[in-house]
Amino acid sequence: MATKLFVGGLSWDTKEDSLRNFFAQVGNVVSATVITDKFSGRSKGFGFVEMATEAESEEAIKKLNGQSLDGRNITVNEARPQAPRENRR
């Protein structure tokens, strides 16, 4: 089962391909997403990577947390489920 990881501290220049390639050094990457602002299209400085197995996710956290990607030290943690939002209207 795939495990989703939160990746924080990304450079605004980091693209999904470079994020995927960075995590591919520790295992099979199912998906890599850089979260962007819907109006400007600019990165918000974080993203999510889905690894193929839980063992690969643990390896990614152990080896890549605190490492440099595109000139910034990144934070890698297990992603938490999104909290439900209240209706704003």
C-alpha atoms as one frame of an Amber mdcrd trajectory, in Angstrom:
protein
   0.000   0.000   0.000   1.314   3.450  -0.929   2.165   5.882   1.853   1.919
   9.643   1.425   4.663  11.917   2.740   4.542  15.646   3.446   7.559  17.548
   2.125   8.052  21.055   3.522  10.611  23.793   2.973  10.705  23.419  -0.805
  12.336  26.049  -2.957   9.907  28.017  -5.109  11.913  26.708  -8.064  11.302
  23.017  -7.238   9.188  21.252  -9.846   7.386  17.922  -9.602   9.989  16.165
 -11.776  12.893  17.186  -9.536  10.895  16.203  -6.437  10.119  12.786  -7.971
  13.762  12.234  -8.988  15.035  13.232  -5.528  12.787  10.689  -3.787  13.442
   7.987  -6.416  16.926   7.515  -4.943  15.354   5.708  -1.937  12.494   3.803
  -3.611   9.602   3.693  -6.053   7.685   6.954  -6.264   3.987   6.583  -7.079
   3.325  10.326  -7.316   4.967  13.665  -6.538   3.017  16.909  -6.265   4.180
  20.458  -5.553   1.301  22.537  -4.158   0.837  25.832  -6.008  -1.197  28.974
  -5.450  -4.296  28.806  -7.636  -4.080  32.476  -8.638  -0.361  33.048  -9.230
   0.677  29.472 -10.032   3.686  29.924  -7.737   4.761  27.121  -5.392   3.564
  27.393  -1.800   6.813  25.779  -0.609   5.473  22.325   0.183   4.278  19.197
  -1.533   3.436  15.533  -1.213   5.209  12.383  -2.362   3.588   8.978  -2.419
   5.973   6.040  -2.054   5.080   2.511  -3.208   5.521   0.800   0.188   5.564
   1.765   3.824   9.168   0.548   4.125  10.221   2.921   1.324   8.378   5.766
   3.043  10.202   5.117   6.306  13.504   4.984   4.404  12.713   8.304   2.702
  11.945   9.973   6.035  15.136   8.597   7.584  17.467   9.456   4.669  15.952
  12.603   3.129  14.631  14.620   6.091  16.941  17.629   6.507  18.699  17.068
   3.149  19.202  19.829   0.579  16.971  19.970  -2.519  17.367  22.901  -4.914
  19.338  24.844  -2.299  16.865  24.405   0.589  16.865  21.914   3.465  13.597
  20.030   3.297  11.420  18.459   5.982   9.953  15.018   5.303   7.175  13.605
   7.502   4.292  11.195   7.140   1.315  13.144   5.814  -1.708  13.534   8.077
  -5.272  13.385   6.756  -6.726  16.751   5.810  -8.963  18.155   8.541 -12.573
  18.792   7.538 -13.328  22.432   6.759 -16.356  24.382   7.822 -18.607  25.837
   5.142 -17.355  29.412   4.714 -20.521  30.771   3.139
